[in-house]
Amino acid sequence: MDITDVILNDHHDQRRMFAILEEMRGAAPADLAAVWGRLQILLEVHAKAEEELFYPELLALGTGEGGKDSPEDETTDAIHDHNEIRDAIADVGRHDAGSDEWWAAVAKVNEANSEHMGEEEREGLTDFRLHADLDLRHKLAVSFYAFEAAHAGGIKARDVDPDEYVEQNGPGSH
């Protein structure tokens, strides 16, 4: 197992779930809400697992890739993206499943998440593959799967200040 593959697989699952949801137009609101609920959990738990496990290690080992000058830039951008996704997820909850407003809110989550995944795949994941050894990548993959399994029912989503995160998790902070 490799943490970069685990994250990429989660990204695939998220893309697949958005595609499934998009094909459910006209479905019963309860069915839409159920699928959305599962996708919401996937998104929120994945982001939290990255914040707990992946990004602290990237800060310690990375050098910057994919147009970013440093792992701090990669991480600050990713945490900002996670907050944007969380805020968009919260907006979905303000609308009735299946309504035009609900679909528009879901589309905003998909857009924010898709942008984030693309950046993360070009930047942080590439940086980590280049600088982390296979033993660490395996150890983090195991921990990531365990975290997701332990939180399969969901978590309370909370925005994180990107600058404070980098300060608290960067090299020399432990």
Secondary structure, DSSP 4 states (H G I P E B T S, - for coil): --HHHHHHHHHHHHHHHHHHHHTTTTS-HHHHHHHHHHHHHHHHHHHHHIIIIIHHHHHHH----TT-SSHHHHHHHHHHHHHHHHHHHHHHTTS-TTSHHHHHHHHHHHHHHHHHHHHHHHTHHHHHHHHS-HHHHHHHHHHHHHHHHHTTT--------HHHHHHHHSTT--
